[in-house]
């Protein structure tokens, strides 16, 4: 913990580039945010999602998502299309794959509209407040001058750090690689929030136990001891998740690719921030204001 200033600088260096591109160009929003066309096709031949996607993109149509719905039928979400382009696409699919039945062709609004986005932000803010209150209540019996409120607030700051890292990376990916964010990206963010808090509380709970066992020791020494005691568990837990996500990234297909990347970044960031942000910030705060 005596190197905590280095950890803070390192975190800033990771976050700032992403924040810069987030402010300059924002996230590249997918169809779930912008709306578009919903097309459903049934094929007489057996085809794969990748075959269908390649054929649609060869017509210079941006594909958001392709979902198999059984019986050689696929639901395709694309950016907004004119009717003549939809007609041209059907002709192209017939030429490539044989007889194609167009079961549905309609224009749809965004799955994630402004109202839903606003409610999601409010929900995250309320969840953060409740996390602070819950941790402050659970840690209320820690020996003074340590404050249970500081435990809760630093846990939420670490959570915000992890979210900013993921959003910043995707702002950069959107700028240079055209990677879009969709409803799976939002799902990944919500998952990361839960993982980040869980990992932080493991460390904080050990600090609480050691504060009672080692009442005469400095807070920084207790924090160091607690980090060492929980480091193996934190790394092992995170690595099991990372291994699964790497397997999913390699074999999960194109649809889950960026969802998996978001989770990977969030899990790694959450493990790092629990020790090197949340705990380090808690130590700094207790040293500055604890007495």
N, C-alpha and C positions, 0 to 999 in steps of 0.2 A: 504493500500500500504506500510505501514511501516514493514509489514511482508514479503516483496517481496523476500528476500533472502531465506526464508523457502520454498516459492513456487518454486523457481529455483531449490533448492536441491531436492524437491519432484519430479519435472519433470525429473531430471537426474536419480533419483532412479527408475523411471518407464521405462525410455528409455534404460538405460545401459544394463540390462539383455537381452533385445531383440536385441540390437546391437551386443552383445557378440555372441549370437547364430546365428545371421545373418552373421557375419564374419567367424565363425567357420564352420557352416554347411549350411548356405544359406537358401533360401526358397525351399520347396519341390514342384517342378514344375509339373503341370498337363499335360494332353494330348494336351491342347491348345498351350503349349510351346514346348513340345517334339515330337509331332506327334504320330501316332498310326494307329489303324484299324478302319474303319467305316463300320458298318454292319447294314443292314436294313431288318427287318423281318415282315412278315404279318401273323397273327394268325387267325385260324378259330373260336377260343373261345375268349370271352372277358377276358382280363387279365389286371392287374395293373402294373405300373412302378416298384413298390416295389417287386411284384412277379417275374418279369423278372430279376430285378437286383439281387435278392437273388439266383435265379437259375444260373445266369452267374457266380456270385462270388463263388458259390459252386463248380465250375469247376476250381477254383484258377485263375480266370481271373480278372485283375484290371479294373473296370469300371470307365470311366471318366464322362460320361454323357449319359442319356437316354432321348430321346425327342419323345413324341407321335406325329405322323404325320397324324392321322386320319384313319378311317376304320380298327381299330385293328392293325395298323402298327406302328412300333417303329424304330427310328434310334439310334443305340448304338455306342458310341465312347469308345474304349478301348486302353490300352497300346499296343505296337506292338505285333502281334500274328503270329505264324507260320500257314501255310495253314492247316496242319493236326489238329491243335487245333481248328481252325474255323470249320472244318468238324465234329470234336467230339462234339463241342458245339451245332451244328445244330441237331445232333442225340439226344443229351440230351434234347433239347427244344421240339423235336417231342415226346419224351417219356413222358415229363412232361405236355405239353399243347396240345397235338394232332398235327394235320397237321400244319406244319410251312412252309411258302414260303420264301425262301431267295431271296429278291429282289436285294440286292446289297451287295458285300463284296469287299472292296478295301482298299488299304493302303494309308493313307493321311499324308501330311506334317503338321508341326505345324501351327495353326491358327495365333499364335503370334510368328513370327520368329525374328531373330536377327535384321533385318532391321526395322521391325515395332516397336520393343522394343526401338531401338535407336531413331527413330522418335518420339516416345511417350515421351522419356526423354527430347529431344530437345524441344518438344511442351510445356512440363511442365516448363522448364527453361524460355522459351520465355513468357509464360503466367505469370510467377512470375515477370519477368522484367516489363511487361506491367501493372501488378497490382501495382508495386511500382510507376511507372510513373503516372498512373491514380490517385492513392491516393495523390501523391505529388502535382499533378495539382489541384485536387479537394480541397485540404486543403491549397492551396497556400496563402490564405488570413488570416490564423490564426495569432494572435498577436505574435510578436517576444518577447523573443528569441526562442520560440518554433519553431521547424523545421518540415515542411510538409514531408520532405524526411524521417525523423525518423518514422513518422506514417506508411509510405509505407513499409519500411524495416522491422519494427517490426511485421507488419501484415503477411509478407511472412515468417518470422522466426517462428511465431505461426503456420502457415500452414505446414511448414517443421516438426515442433514438432508433429503435428497430424498424418502426414504421417508416421513418424518414429515409433510412438506408434503402429499404426496398423500393419506395416510391421514387427516390432519387435515381436509383439504378435503372428503373423502367422509364424514367424521363430521358435518360441518356440513350437507352436502347431504342426508344421511340424516335429520338432525334436522328440517330445514325443508322439504325437497322429497320426502322419502320414498324417496330413491335407495338401492337395495340393492346390496350387493357380492356378486359371484358368482365363478365360476372364471375368468372373463375378467379380473376385477379382480386376482386373484392373478397371472395371466399378465402383466398390465401391470406389476405391481410387480417381477417378476423381470426383465422387459425393461429397466425403469428402472435397476435395480441395475447391469446390464451397461453401459448407456449412460453412467451417471454415472461409473463407474470409468474407462471408456475416455476420456472427455472430460478427466478430471483428470490422467491419465497423460500426455496430450499436452502439457499445461502443465508438469508436473513433469519430463518428459524434456528439455524445452528449458532448464529451470532447471539440470538436471544438466550439460548441455552448456556452458552459459554460466558455471557455477561453475569449470569447468576453463579456459575461455578468459579469464576475467576474475578471476583469483585474488586480485588486490589490492583488489577492490571490495567494498563492504558487501553483505551478503546481501539486504537490502531493495532495493538498486539492481539487483542481478542478477535478482531476482524481478520487478521492474517492467519491466525490459528483456524478460524472457521472456514476460510477459503481453502486452506490446505486439506482440511477434513472432508470437505464436500466436493473438491475438485474432481476426484476420481469418479464419483457418482454422476456429477454433471456431465463430464466428458463421455462416459459410457452411455448415459441416456441419450445424449445428443447424437453420438455416433451411430447408434442403432437406427435412429430416425434418418440420419444422413445416408446410411447405406441403402435403406428402402427407397429414399427419394432418388438416389443415383440410379438404382435399378429401374425405377419408374421413368426417369429421364432417358435412359438408354433404350428401354423396350416399351414405353407407354404410348408411343406414337406422337404425331404432330399436334393433335388436339390438346394433349396434356402437357406439352413441352414447357410453355412459359408459366403455366400454373406451378409446375414442379420447380422451375428455376426460382420463382418468387418464394416458394416454401423453403428451398435450400438456402437462399440468402437470408431469409428471416430466422431460420433455425440456427445458422452459424452466428448471425449477429446477436440473437437472443442469448446464446451461450456466452459469447464474449461480453455483452453488456451487463449480464447478471453479476459478473465478477469485476470487470474493469471499468464499468460505468456506475452501476447502481451501488455496489459496495464501496468503490473508491469515492463516489460522491457523498455517500453516507459518512464515511470516515472524515472527509474534508469538512463536512457540515458540523459534525460533532466536535471536531477540533476547533473550529472557528466560533461556534455558538453554544457548545455544550456546557461551558463553565461560566 
